[in-house]
Structure formats: structure tokens, C-alpha cells
Amino acid sequence: MTARPNPVIDPETGIPDLIRRLTDDSKRLVSDEVRLAKLEAKDSLHRAARGGIWMALALGVTIVMLVALTVFLVTLIGRLANGHMWLGALITGVLELALGAWLLKRGLSTYAEPSYTLAETRGALTDTAHWANGVRER
């Protein structure tokens, strides 16, 4: 968008003309802001979709890699246990179960941490209002 030059104001211009110009400029400004908001929303949506596709691909590759790692561990432990593959599968399953429980515990503890809440925001706004009233009374 290019800025429009400011027209030379005629000293003989009346109040109605000035109000009409102000109204026209306000309408143009609002329509420009709406157009800009639409462009920004479209760009954000495009970037979010592209990011979502990459996340889905990463998840798929990670799942395949974890399955391959599980098979490798079962085979490795089974061979080390004199060909008892059931023992490799059991040990690998217990290790993965313990890792999953640890990750779940960490995730739940992180989720349980306090965050900013609406009550804290209201309290901060109330404090600000009291401060502003005190400044105004002086």
C-alpha cells in the first residue's frame, strides 16, 4: 500500500467538507486495516499448516524409528541371553514401560505447575486501578 499525499487544505473549506474528508479517511483507514488483518491471518494460517505437515512427518518417522529400535533391542538382548528372544522382548518391554512412566510423570508435574490465571490478572488490574485512583487524587 502506498501513502496518499496529503491534499492542500483550502482555508475557505467549511466544517462540513472537513467532516466529509475525515469520514472518508476514516472509512479508508478501516478498510485498509481489515484488508491487512485478512492478509496477516491468511499468512499465519499458511505457516501453521506447513508447520503441522512437518510435525506429522516428524511423528511418522519417529514412530518407525522407535519400532526399529525396539526390534533391535529385543534381538540384541535375546542373542545375549543365548537365543532366548522372549527374554529380550520382556526386558525391552519393561525398559520402555519404565521410560513411558517417567515421561508421563514429568509431563503431569509440568502440567500441574501454576500458570498465569484470570484471577491473578484481575488482581493485577485491581492493584493498577487503586494506584491510578491514588495518583489522580493527588
C-alpha positions, 0 to 999 in steps of 0.5 A, spaced: 500 500 500 502 506 498 501 513 502 496 518 499 499 525 499 496 529 503 491 534 499 492 542 500 487 544 505 483 550 502 482 555 508 475 557 505 473 549 506 467 549 511 466 544 517 462 540 513 467 538 507 472 537 513 467 532 516 466 529 509 474 528 508 475 525 515 469 520 514 472 518 508 479 517 511 476 514 516 472 509 512 479 508 508 483 507 514 478 501 516 478 498 510 485 498 509 486 495 516 481 489 515 484 488 508 491 487 512 488 483 518 485 478 512 492 478 509 496 477 516 491 471 518 491 468 511 499 468 512 499 465 519 494 460 517 499 458 511 505 457 516 501 453 521 499 448 516 506 447 513 508 447 520 503 441 522 505 437 515 512 437 518 510 435 525 506 429 522 512 427 518 516 428 524 511 423 528 511 418 522 518 417 522 519 417 529 514 412 530 518 407 525 524 409 528 522 407 535 519 400 532 526 399 529 529 400 535 525 396 539 526 390 534 533 391 535 533 391 542 529 385 543 534 381 538 540 384 541 538 382 548 535 375 546 542 373 542 545 375 549 541 371 553 543 365 548 537 365 543 532 366 548 528 372 544 522 372 549 527 374 554 529 380 550 522 382 548 520 382 556 526 386 558 525 391 552 518 391 554 519 393 561 525 398 559 520 402 555 514 401 560 519 404 565 521 410 560 513 411 558 512 412 566 517 417 567 515 421 561 508 421 563 510 423 570 514 429 568 509 431 563 503 431 569 508 435 574 509 440 568 502 440 567 500 441 574 505 447 575 501 454 576 500 458 570 498 465 569 490 465 571 484 470 570 484 471 577 491 473 578 490 478 572 484 481 575 488 482 581 493 485 577 488 490 574 485 491 581 492 493 584 493 498 577 486 501 578 487 503 586 494 506 584 491 510 578 485 512 583 491 514 588 495 518 583 489 522 580 487 524 587 493 527 588 
